[in-house]
Amino acid sequence: MTHPVPLPATPREAIAAALDAYWITTPPGEDIYWTVAAEQIDDYLTGCGWTITTTAAAAVPHCTCPPPSRANVAVTALLALACLTACLGAWIRGEETWAFIALIGATALANEAADNLRLRTRQASR
């Protein structure tokens, strides 16, 4: 009765297992070719579900979400404008606390609208 070989838990264990497999399958007395070993390690890692990427490629965010709609950007911008208007109204009436709260809301909504617009233009340019 054969037992399934457990998958390696870490990339280091997967590389060690791939090197062991290469060492075992290489006939005695034959030279070890590191490019062949690297290919076998890559195949072994891919088979275990690991991928090899560069640091720059791993740092790039991969957003698979749909871009924000025009309506989303417009509504968020209008809400930011409404908060800014409420801030000015509260400040004119002398209610500094409410003016400050409305200013925080306007800033947050304006930032959200700018982020949505940036995402929309970035995904449209691809």
mmCIF file of the C-alpha atoms, coordinates in Angstrom:
data_MODEL
# 
_entry.id   MODEL 
# 
loop_
_atom_site.group_PDB 
_atom_site.id 
_atom_site.type_symbol 
_atom_site.label_atom_id 
_atom_site.label_alt_id 
_atom_site.label_comp_id 
_atom_site.label_asym_id 
_atom_site.label_entity_id 
_atom_site.label_seq_id 
_atom_site.pdbx_PDB_ins_code 
_atom_site.Cartn_x 
_atom_site.Cartn_y 
_atom_site.Cartn_z 
_atom_site.occupancy 
_atom_site.B_iso_or_equiv 
_atom_site.pdbx_formal_charge 
_atom_site.auth_seq_id 
_atom_site.auth_comp_id 
_atom_site.auth_asym_id 
_atom_site.auth_atom_id 
_atom_site.pdbx_PDB_model_num 
ATOM 1   C CA . MET A 1 1   ? 0.000   0.000  0.000   1.00 0.00 ? 1   MET A CA 1 
ATOM 2   C CA . THR A 1 2   ? 1.443   3.355  -1.021  1.00 0.00 ? 2   THR A CA 1 
ATOM 3   C CA . HIS A 1 3   ? 0.868   6.533  0.890   1.00 0.00 ? 3   HIS A CA 1 
ATOM 4   C CA . PRO A 1 4   ? 0.619   9.888  -0.879  1.00 0.00 ? 4   PRO A CA 1 
ATOM 5   C CA . VAL A 1 5   ? 3.627   12.102 -0.378  1.00 0.00 ? 5   VAL A CA 1 
ATOM 6   C CA . PRO A 1 6   ? 2.622   15.191 1.617   1.00 0.00 ? 6   PRO A CA 1 
ATOM 7   C CA . LEU A 1 7   ? 3.107   18.497 -0.159  1.00 0.00 ? 7   LEU A CA 1 
ATOM 8   C CA . PRO A 1 8   ? 5.913   20.667 1.197   1.00 0.00 ? 8   PRO A CA 1 
ATOM 9   C CA . ALA A 1 9   ? 4.700   23.361 3.566   1.00 0.00 ? 9   ALA A CA 1 
ATOM 10  C CA . THR A 1 10  ? 7.289   26.015 2.680   1.00 0.00 ? 10  THR A CA 1 
ATOM 11  C CA . PRO A 1 11  ? 9.196   26.951 -0.483  1.00 0.00 ? 11  PRO A CA 1 
ATOM 12  C CA . ARG A 1 12  ? 12.425  25.889 1.207   1.00 0.00 ? 12  ARG A CA 1 
ATOM 13  C CA . GLU A 1 13  ? 11.052  22.384 1.801   1.00 0.00 ? 13  GLU A CA 1 
ATOM 14  C CA . ALA A 1 14  ? 9.816   22.256 -1.807  1.00 0.00 ? 14  ALA A CA 1 
ATOM 15  C CA . ILE A 1 15  ? 13.249  23.248 -3.157  1.00 0.00 ? 15  ILE A CA 1 
ATOM 16  C CA . ALA A 1 16  ? 14.933  20.665 -0.913  1.00 0.00 ? 16  ALA A CA 1 
ATOM 17  C CA . ALA A 1 17  ? 12.516  17.967 -2.116  1.00 0.00 ? 17  ALA A CA 1 
ATOM 18  C CA . ALA A 1 18  ? 13.093  18.967 -5.754  1.00 0.00 ? 18  ALA A CA 1 
ATOM 19  C CA . LEU A 1 19  ? 16.866  18.798 -5.277  1.00 0.00 ? 19  LEU A CA 1 
ATOM 20  C CA . ASP A 1 20  ? 16.500  15.385 -3.612  1.00 0.00 ? 20  ASP A CA 1 
ATOM 21  C CA . ALA A 1 21  ? 14.391  14.192 -6.546  1.00 0.00 ? 21  ALA A CA 1 
ATOM 22  C CA . TYR A 1 22  ? 16.975  15.504 -9.016  1.00 0.00 ? 22  TYR A CA 1 
ATOM 23  C CA . TRP A 1 23  ? 19.806  13.904 -7.067  1.00 0.00 ? 23  TRP A CA 1 
ATOM 24  C CA . ILE A 1 24  ? 17.989  10.552 -6.956  1.00 0.00 ? 24  ILE A CA 1 
ATOM 25  C CA . THR A 1 25  ? 17.059  10.556 -10.659 1.00 0.00 ? 25  THR A CA 1 
ATOM 26  C CA . THR A 1 26  ? 20.540  11.576 -11.873 1.00 0.00 ? 26  THR A CA 1 
ATOM 27  C CA . PRO A 1 27  ? 22.561  8.460  -12.749 1.00 0.00 ? 27  PRO A CA 1 
ATOM 28  C CA . PRO A 1 28  ? 25.727  7.927  -10.673 1.00 0.00 ? 28  PRO A CA 1 
ATOM 29  C CA . GLY A 1 29  ? 28.845  9.282  -12.286 1.00 0.00 ? 29  GLY A CA 1 
ATOM 30  C CA . GLU A 1 30  ? 26.943  11.702 -14.509 1.00 0.00 ? 30  GLU A CA 1 
ATOM 31  C CA . ASP A 1 31  ? 27.648  15.385 -14.176 1.00 0.00 ? 31  ASP A CA 1 
ATOM 32  C CA . ILE A 1 32  ? 25.084  17.499 -12.379 1.00 0.00 ? 32  ILE A CA 1 
ATOM 33  C CA . TYR A 1 33  ? 23.789  20.292 -14.585 1.00 0.00 ? 33  TYR A CA 1 
ATOM 34  C CA . TRP A 1 34  ? 22.505  23.170 -12.521 1.00 0.00 ? 34  TRP A CA 1 
ATOM 35  C CA . THR A 1 35  ? 20.264  24.497 -15.285 1.00 0.00 ? 35  THR A CA 1 
ATOM 36  C CA . VAL A 1 36  ? 18.503  21.134 -15.418 1.00 0.00 ? 36  VAL A CA 1 
ATOM 37  C CA . ALA A 1 37  ? 18.255  21.170 -11.624 1.00 0.00 ? 37  ALA A CA 1 
ATOM 38  C CA . ALA A 1 38  ? 16.793  24.683 -11.738 1.00 0.00 ? 38  ALA A CA 1 
ATOM 39  C CA . GLU A 1 39  ? 14.209  23.586 -14.320 1.00 0.00 ? 39  GLU A CA 1 
ATOM 40  C CA . GLN A 1 40  ? 13.268  20.602 -12.172 1.00 0.00 ? 40  GLN A CA 1 
ATOM 41  C CA . ILE A 1 41  ? 12.973  22.827 -9.091  1.00 0.00 ? 41  ILE A CA 1 
ATOM 42  C CA . ASP A 1 42  ? 10.743  25.217 -11.033 1.00 0.00 ? 42  ASP A CA 1 
ATOM 43  C CA . ASP A 1 43  ? 8.565   22.307 -12.227 1.00 0.00 ? 43  ASP A CA 1 
ATOM 44  C CA . TYR A 1 44  ? 8.413   20.863 -8.714  1.00 0.00 ? 44  TYR A CA 1 
ATOM 45  C CA . LEU A 1 45  ? 7.485   24.203 -7.152  1.00 0.00 ? 45  LEU A CA 1 
ATOM 46  C CA . THR A 1 46  ? 4.818   24.825 -9.796  1.00 0.00 ? 46  THR A CA 1 
ATOM 47  C CA . GLY A 1 47  ? 3.436   21.337 -9.200  1.00 0.00 ? 47  GLY A CA 1 
ATOM 48  C CA . CYS A 1 48  ? 3.188   22.080 -5.478  1.00 0.00 ? 48  CYS A CA 1 
ATOM 49  C CA . GLY A 1 49  ? 1.374   25.366 -6.107  1.00 0.00 ? 49  GLY A CA 1 
ATOM 50  C CA . TRP A 1 50  ? 4.312   27.731 -5.509  1.00 0.00 ? 50  TRP A CA 1 
ATOM 51  C CA . THR A 1 51  ? 5.397   30.344 -8.027  1.00 0.00 ? 51  THR A CA 1 
ATOM 52  C CA . ILE A 1 52  ? 8.738   32.029 -8.535  1.00 0.00 ? 52  ILE A CA 1 
ATOM 53  C CA . THR A 1 53  ? 8.522   35.783 -9.098  1.00 0.00 ? 53  THR A CA 1 
ATOM 54  C CA . THR A 1 54  ? 10.907  38.675 -8.878  1.00 0.00 ? 54  THR A CA 1 
ATOM 55  C CA . THR A 1 55  ? 10.638  41.124 -6.021  1.00 0.00 ? 55  THR A CA 1 
ATOM 56  C CA . ALA A 1 56  ? 9.462   43.870 -8.386  1.00 0.00 ? 56  ALA A CA 1 
ATOM 57  C CA . ALA A 1 57  ? 6.724   41.658 -9.847  1.00 0.00 ? 57  ALA A CA 1 
ATOM 58  C CA . ALA A 1 58  ? 5.562   40.606 -6.395  1.00 0.00 ? 58  ALA A CA 1 
ATOM 59  C CA . ALA A 1 59  ? 5.327   44.233 -5.255  1.00 0.00 ? 59  ALA A CA 1 
ATOM 60  C CA . VAL A 1 60  ? 2.967   45.236 -8.083  1.00 0.00 ? 60  VAL A CA 1 
ATOM 61  C CA . PRO A 1 61  ? -0.623  45.117 -6.832  1.00 0.00 ? 61  PRO A CA 1 
ATOM 62  C CA . HIS A 1 62  ? -2.886  42.956 -8.954  1.00 0.00 ? 62  HIS A CA 1 
ATOM 63  C CA . CYS A 1 63  ? -6.410  44.254 -8.550  1.00 0.00 ? 63  CYS A CA 1 
ATOM 64  C CA . THR A 1 64  ? -8.980  41.965 -10.127 1.00 0.00 ? 64  THR A CA 1 
ATOM 65  C CA . CYS A 1 65  ? -11.936 44.051 -9.015  1.00 0.00 ? 65  CYS A CA 1 
ATOM 66  C CA . PRO A 1 66  ? -13.934 45.968 -11.609 1.00 0.00 ? 66  PRO A CA 1 
ATOM 67  C CA . PRO A 1 67  ? -13.134 49.673 -11.949 1.00 0.00 ? 67  PRO A CA 1 
ATOM 68  C CA . PRO A 1 68  ? -15.407 52.130 -10.150 1.00 0.00 ? 68  PRO A CA 1 
ATOM 69  C CA . SER A 1 69  ? -18.250 53.357 -12.311 1.00 0.00 ? 69  SER A CA 1 
ATOM 70  C CA . ARG A 1 70  ? -18.690 56.949 -13.405 1.00 0.00 ? 70  ARG A CA 1 
ATOM 71  C CA . ALA A 1 71  ? -21.748 57.153 -11.165 1.00 0.00 ? 71  ALA A CA 1 
ATOM 72  C CA . ASN A 1 72  ? -19.676 56.009 -8.178  1.00 0.00 ? 72  ASN A CA 1 
ATOM 73  C CA . VAL A 1 73  ? -17.057 58.694 -8.801  1.00 0.00 ? 73  VAL A CA 1 
ATOM 74  C CA . ALA A 1 74  ? -19.714 61.385 -9.401  1.00 0.00 ? 74  ALA A CA 1 
ATOM 75  C CA . VAL A 1 75  ? -21.785 60.545 -6.307  1.00 0.00 ? 75  VAL A CA 1 
ATOM 76  C CA . THR A 1 76  ? -18.703 60.476 -4.085  1.00 0.00 ? 76  THR A CA 1 
ATOM 77  C CA . ALA A 1 77  ? -17.557 63.836 -5.451  1.00 0.00 ? 77  ALA A CA 1 
ATOM 78  C CA . LEU A 1 78  ? -21.039 65.321 -4.914  1.00 0.00 ? 78  LEU A CA 1 
ATOM 79  C CA . LEU A 1 79  ? -21.107 64.049 -1.333  1.00 0.00 ? 79  LEU A CA 1 
ATOM 80  C CA . ALA A 1 80  ? -17.699 65.656 -0.751  1.00 0.00 ? 80  ALA A CA 1 
ATOM 81  C CA . LEU A 1 81  ? -19.068 68.920 -2.135  1.00 0.00 ? 81  LEU A CA 1 
ATOM 82  C CA . ALA A 1 82  ? -22.161 68.643 0.116   1.00 0.00 ? 82  ALA A CA 1 
ATOM 83  C CA . CYS A 1 83  ? -19.931 68.111 3.161   1.00 0.00 ? 83  CYS A CA 1 
ATOM 84  C CA . LEU A 1 84  ? -17.809 71.092 2.190   1.00 0.00 ? 84  LEU A CA 1 
ATOM 85  C CA . THR A 1 85  ? -20.944 73.233 1.838   1.00 0.00 ? 85  THR A CA 1 
ATOM 86  C CA . ALA A 1 86  ? -22.141 72.036 5.260   1.00 0.00 ? 86  ALA A CA 1 
ATOM 87  C CA . CYS A 1 87  ? -18.720 72.896 6.674   1.00 0.00 ? 87  CYS A CA 1 
ATOM 88  C CA . LEU A 1 88  ? -18.938 76.445 5.348   1.00 0.00 ? 88  LEU A CA 1 
ATOM 89  C CA . GLY A 1 89  ? -22.516 76.835 6.600   1.00 0.00 ? 89  GLY A CA 1 
ATOM 90  C CA . ALA A 1 90  ? -21.621 75.597 10.080  1.00 0.00 ? 90  ALA A CA 1 
ATOM 91  C CA . TRP A 1 91  ? -18.555 77.834 10.189  1.00 0.00 ? 91  TRP A CA 1 
ATOM 92  C CA . ILE A 1 92  ? -20.603 80.917 9.201   1.00 0.00 ? 92  ILE A CA 1 
ATOM 93  C CA . ARG A 1 93  ? -23.102 80.141 11.989  1.00 0.00 ? 93  ARG A CA 1 
ATOM 94  C CA . GLY A 1 94  ? -20.256 79.846 14.498  1.00 0.00 ? 94  GLY A CA 1 
ATOM 95  C CA . GLU A 1 95  ? -20.510 76.095 15.082  1.00 0.00 ? 95  GLU A CA 1 
ATOM 96  C CA . GLU A 1 96  ? -16.846 75.225 14.820  1.00 0.00 ? 96  GLU A CA 1 
ATOM 97  C CA . THR A 1 97  ? -17.235 71.633 16.032  1.00 0.00 ? 97  THR A CA 1 
ATOM 98  C CA . TRP A 1 98  ? -19.740 70.752 13.300  1.00 0.00 ? 98  TRP A CA 1 
ATOM 99  C CA . ALA A 1 99  ? -17.669 72.643 10.749  1.00 0.00 ? 99  ALA A CA 1 
ATOM 100 C CA . PHE A 1 100 ? -14.619 70.558 11.703  1.00 0.00 ? 100 PHE A CA 1 
ATOM 101 C CA . ILE A 1 101 ? -16.603 67.303 11.502  1.00 0.00 ? 101 ILE A CA 1 
ATOM 102 C CA . ALA A 1 102 ? -17.982 68.267 8.076   1.00 0.00 ? 102 ALA A CA 1 
ATOM 103 C CA . LEU A 1 103 ? -14.468 69.186 6.924   1.00 0.00 ? 103 LEU A CA 1 
ATOM 104 C CA . ILE A 1 104 ? -13.203 65.743 7.939   1.00 0.00 ? 104 ILE A CA 1 
ATOM 105 C CA . GLY A 1 105 ? -16.066 64.143 6.008   1.00 0.00 ? 105 GLY A CA 1 
ATOM 106 C CA . ALA A 1 106 ? -15.391 66.307 2.954   1.00 0.00 ? 106 ALA A CA 1 
ATOM 107 C CA . THR A 1 107 ? -11.697 65.408 3.053   1.00 0.00 ? 107 THR A CA 1 
ATOM 108 C CA . ALA A 1 108 ? -12.403 61.677 3.347   1.00 0.00 ? 108 ALA A CA 1 
ATOM 109 C CA . LEU A 1 109 ? -14.957 61.709 0.537   1.00 0.00 ? 109 LEU A CA 1 
ATOM 110 C CA . ALA A 1 110 ? -12.726 63.811 -1.730  1.00 0.00 ? 110 ALA A CA 1 
ATOM 111 C CA . ASN A 1 111 ? -9.863  61.392 -1.121  1.00 0.00 ? 111 ASN A CA 1 
ATOM 112 C CA . GLU A 1 112 ? -12.156 58.450 -1.946  1.00 0.00 ? 112 GLU A CA 1 
ATOM 113 C CA . ALA A 1 113 ? -13.341 60.156 -5.146  1.00 0.00 ? 113 ALA A CA 1 
ATOM 114 C CA . ALA A 1 114 ? -9.740  60.844 -6.189  1.00 0.00 ? 114 ALA A CA 1 
ATOM 115 C CA . ASP A 1 115 ? -8.736  57.210 -5.515  1.00 0.00 ? 115 ASP A CA 1 
ATOM 116 C CA . ASN A 1 116 ? -11.718 55.928 -7.496  1.00 0.00 ? 116 ASN A CA 1 
ATOM 117 C CA . LEU A 1 117 ? -10.895 58.242 -10.377 1.00 0.00 ? 117 LEU A CA 1 
ATOM 118 C CA . ARG A 1 118 ? -7.241  57.161 -10.297 1.00 0.00 ? 118 ARG A CA 1 
ATOM 119 C CA . LEU A 1 119 ? -8.270  53.480 -10.334 1.00 0.00 ? 119 LEU A CA 1 
ATOM 120 C CA . ARG A 1 120 ? -10.694 54.111 -13.155 1.00 0.00 ? 120 ARG A CA 1 
ATOM 121 C CA . THR A 1 121 ? -8.109  55.841 -15.357 1.00 0.00 ? 121 THR A CA 1 
ATOM 122 C CA . ARG A 1 122 ? -5.397  53.264 -14.538 1.00 0.00 ? 122 ARG A CA 1 
ATOM 123 C CA . GLN A 1 123 ? -7.603  50.313 -15.477 1.00 0.00 ? 123 GLN A CA 1 
ATOM 124 C CA . ALA A 1 124 ? -8.905  52.104 -18.579 1.00 0.00 ? 124 ALA A CA 1 
ATOM 125 C CA . SER A 1 125 ? -5.345  52.641 -19.841 1.00 0.00 ? 125 SER A CA 1 
ATOM 126 C CA . ARG A 1 126 ? -4.531  48.899 -19.768 1.00 0.00 ? 126 ARG A CA 1 
# 
